[in-house]
Amino acid sequence: MLRRIPFPTVYCFLLPWAFTSFHQALGNPAPHPGPHYLLPPIHEVIHSRRGATATLPCVLGTSPPSYKVRWSKVEPGELRETLILITNGLHARGYGPLGGRASMRRGHRLDASLLINNVRLEDEGRYRCELINGIEDESVALTLRLEGVVFPYQPSRGRYQFNYFEAKQACEEQDGRLATYGQLYQAWTEGLDWCNAGWLLEGSVRYPVLNARAPCGGHGRPGIRSYGPRDRSRDRYDAFCFTSALAGQVFFVPGRLTLSEAHAACRRRGAVVAKVGHLYAAWKFSGLDRCDGGWLADGSVRFPITTPRPRCGGLPDPGVRSFGFPRPQQAAYGTYCYTEK
């Protein structure tokens, strides 16, 4: 004989199933069994600028009986993580070069967020906040992304002179660092169009093309062209450098100066001759706009244009124009100086 199941019993049996099915229909998986202490971040990409203080959020929903939080940076192109800081909720200890500028926010007792003071170009990348409680470790990943500008760079000897390590050094000498593929892609979406291939931080060699043409890989679709795997010591290309906001300011000194006279003119004003990265950053973040070519520290002559006009290079798009590398003794240009605020 069949027994009739009371409705309250059926209701209690079906309700959890219906609740789970409802979440799956919305694209949200049912909660995973077991304890989960770290809250998912609202934003996985944190934007900042050089010199600022960046906050990487990591918050516990509830506190385990005992635990540690370990912050590390995932190095691009390398299968390793660099330890930054470890805390037990009461005390924190920093490690490595970044550890000296890192601290805990401690907005409340469940706050394990990381503060990075005086953000530098090399701080951009992927970070991991890992909760270690001895039972089931868990972590959240965040990306720190700097606002900046990518610029192609080659030395006075001409194009394709750098192996990977020389390209890396050249960017650092011009107040930048080798750009990542993500930074080059962002620059391409913002208008960077360049035919010469250059090294990137990951060790790849690429160049961005907006207007496809025969000398730039043919008449195919626009995009980021790739040369594939290259030998970092033997193969030689240009460099794509990345820089961000300045702590100081760039200003122009008019005149008909040689390179040595340009250095003296900046020194008299308590400044130094600007580097290529300084000029690009001033153009990008301060809107520096001048038709006058000026000496830079590497011996090149350039000028920044934010509002294109016929008598300022003749090109239709904003950018930093270049006169190349004139003879240092040629007294024909002013100079761009840089001073810390």
Residue pairs with C-beta under 8 A, 6 or more apart in sequence:
20 30
23 29
23 30
24 30
34 136
35 64
35 135
35 136
36 61
36 138
37 60
37 61
37 62
37 63
37 64
37 67
37 131
37 133
37 138
38 58
38 59
38 60
38 61
38 129
38 131
38 138
38 139
38 140
39 59
39 60
39 61
40 140
41 57
41 58
41 140
41 142
42 57
43 57
44 141
44 142
44 143
45 142
45 143
45 145
46 54
46 55
46 56
46 57
46 142
46 143
46 144
46 145
47 145
47 146
47 147
48 54
48 119
48 144
48 145
48 146
48 147
49 119
49 146
49 147
49 148
49 244
49 245
49 285
50 119
50 120
50 121
50 146
50 148
50 243
50 244
50 245
50 246
50 247
51 118
51 119
51 245
51 246
51 247
52 119
52 245
53 115
53 116
53 117
53 118
53 119
54 115
54 116
54 119
54 123
54 144
55 105
55 113
55 114
55 115
55 116
56 71
56 113
56 114
56 115
56 116
56 127
56 129
56 142
56 144
57 113
57 142
58 69
58 71
58 111
58 112
58 113
58 114
58 129
58 140
58 142
59 110
59 111
59 112
59 113
60 110
60 111
60 112
60 131
61 110
62 110
63 89
63 109
63 110
64 131
64 133
64 135
65 133
66 88
66 133
66 134
67 88
67 89
67 131
67 132
67 133
67 134
68 86
68 87
68 88
68 131
68 132
68 133
69 86
69 87
69 88
69 89
69 112
69 129
69 130
69 131
69 132
70 83
70 85
70 86
70 128
70 129
70 130
70 132
71 83
71 84
71 85
71 86
71 102
71 114
71 127
71 128
71 129
71 130
72 81
72 82
72 83
72 84
72 127
72 128
72 130
73 81
73 82
73 84
73 98
73 125
73 126
73 127
73 128
74 81
74 125
74 126
74 127
74 128
74 141
75 81
75 82
75 125
76 125
76 126
76 180
76 201
76 202
77 201
77 202
77 203
81 128
82 96
82 98
83 95
83 96
83 99
84 94
84 95
84 96
84 98
84 99
84 102
84 114
84 127
85 92
85 93
85 94
85 95
85 99
85 102
85 103
85 104
85 114
86 92
86 93
86 95
87 93
87 104
87 112
89 109
89 112
92 103
92 104
93 99
94 100
94 102
94 103
98 116
98 123
101 116
101 117
101 118
102 114
102 115
102 116
102 117
103 114
103 115
103 117
104 111
104 112
104 113
104 114
104 115
105 111
105 113
105 114
105 115
107 113
112 129
112 131
114 127
114 129
116 123
116 144
119 144
119 146
121 146
121 148
121 176
121 177
121 242
121 243
121 244
122 177
123 144
123 146
124 144
124 145
124 146
124 180
125 143
125 144
126 141
126 142
126 143
126 144
127 141
127 142
127 143
127 144
128 139
128 140
128 141
128 142
129 139
129 140
129 141
129 142
130 137
130 138
130 139
131 137
131 138
131 139
145 182
146 242
146 244
147 244
147 245
148 183
148 242
148 243
148 244
148 245
148 281
148 284
149 187
149 242
149 243
149 244
149 280
149 281
149 283
149 284
150 179
150 183
150 184
150 186
150 187
150 192
150 240
150 241
150 242
151 176
151 240
151 241
151 243
151 276
151 277
151 280
151 320
152 194
152 196
152 198
152 238
152 239
152 240
152 241
153 170
153 171
153 174
153 176
153 198
153 238
153 239
153 240
153 241
153 276
154 160
154 161
154 162
154 196
154 238
154 239
155 161
155 162
155 170
155 298
156 298
156 299
156 300
156 325
159 196
159 238
160 196
160 197
160 236
160 237
160 238
161 236
161 238
162 170
162 199
162 236
162 237
162 238
162 239
163 232
163 233
163 234
163 235
163 236
164 199
164 203
164 230
164 232
164 233
164 235
165 232
165 233
167 178
167 198
167 199
167 237
167 238
167 239
168 177
168 178
168 199
168 201
168 239
170 239
170 241
171 177
171 178
171 179
171 239
171 241
171 242
171 277
173 275
173 298
174 241
174 243
174 275
174 276
174 277
174 297
174 298
175 243
175 275
175 276
175 277
175 278
175 281
176 241
176 242
176 243
176 276
176 277
177 201
177 241
177 242
177 243
178 199
178 200
178 201
178 239
178 240
178 241
178 242
179 187
179 200
179 201
179 240
179 241
179 242
180 200
180 201
180 202
180 242
181 200
181 202
181 204
181 206
181 224
183 242
184 192
184 200
184 206
184 208
184 224
184 240
185 208
185 224
187 208
188 208
188 210
188 223
188 224
191 210
191 317
192 208
192 210
193 208
193 209
193 210
193 211
194 207
194 208
194 209
195 207
195 209
195 215
195 216
196 207
196 237
196 238
197 205
197 206
197 207
197 225
197 227
197 237
197 238
198 205
198 206
198 207
198 237
198 238
198 239
198 240
199 205
199 230
199 237
199 238
199 239
199 240
200 206
200 240
203 230
203 232
204 226
204 227
204 228
204 229
204 230
205 226
205 227
205 228
205 230
205 235
205 237
206 224
206 225
206 226
206 227
206 240
207 216
207 217
207 224
207 225
208 223
208 224
208 225
209 216
209 217
209 222
209 223
209 224
209 225
210 222
211 222
212 218
212 219
212 220
212 221
212 222
213 219
216 225
217 225
227 237
230 237
241 276
241 277
243 277
243 278
243 280
243 281
244 281
245 281
245 285
246 278
246 281
246 282
246 285
246 286
246 338
247 340
247 341
248 338
248 339
248 340
248 341
249 282
249 286
249 338
249 339
249 341
250 274
250 278
250 279
250 281
250 282
250 286
250 288
250 336
250 337
250 338
251 271
251 336
251 337
251 339
252 290
252 292
252 294
252 334
252 335
252 336
252 337
253 262
253 265
253 266
253 269
253 294
253 334
253 335
253 336
253 337
254 292
254 334
255 261
255 265
255 334
255 335
256 331
256 332
256 333
256 334
257 265
257 295
257 331
257 333
257 334
257 335
258 328
258 329
258 330
258 331
259 295
259 299
259 328
259 329
260 328
261 331
262 273
262 294
262 295
262 333
262 334
262 335
263 272
263 273
263 335
265 335
265 337
266 272
266 273
266 335
266 337
266 338
269 337
269 339
270 339
271 337
271 338
271 339
272 297
272 337
272 338
272 339
273 295
273 296
273 297
273 335
273 336
273 337
273 338
274 282
274 296
274 297
274 335
274 336
274 337
274 338
275 296
275 297
275 298
275 338
276 296
276 297
276 298
276 300
276 302
278 296
278 336
278 338
279 288
279 296
279 302
279 304
279 320
279 336
280 304
280 320
282 288
282 304
283 289
283 304
283 305
283 306
283 318
283 319
283 320
287 306
288 304
288 306
289 304
289 305
289 306
289 307
290 303
290 304
290 305
291 303
291 305
291 309
291 311
291 312
291 313
292 303
292 333
292 334
293 301
293 302
293 303
293 321
293 323
293 333
293 334
294 301
294 302
294 303
294 333
294 334
294 335
294 336
295 301
295 333
295 334
295 335
295 336
296 302
296 335
296 336
298 325
299 325
299 328
300 322
300 323
300 324
300 325
301 322
301 323
301 324
301 325
301 326
301 333
302 320
302 321
302 322
302 323
302 336
303 312
303 313
303 320
303 321
304 319
304 320
304 321
305 312
305 313
305 315
305 318
305 319
305 320
305 321
306 318
307 318
308 315
308 316
308 317
308 318
312 321
313 321
315 321
323 333
326 332
326 333
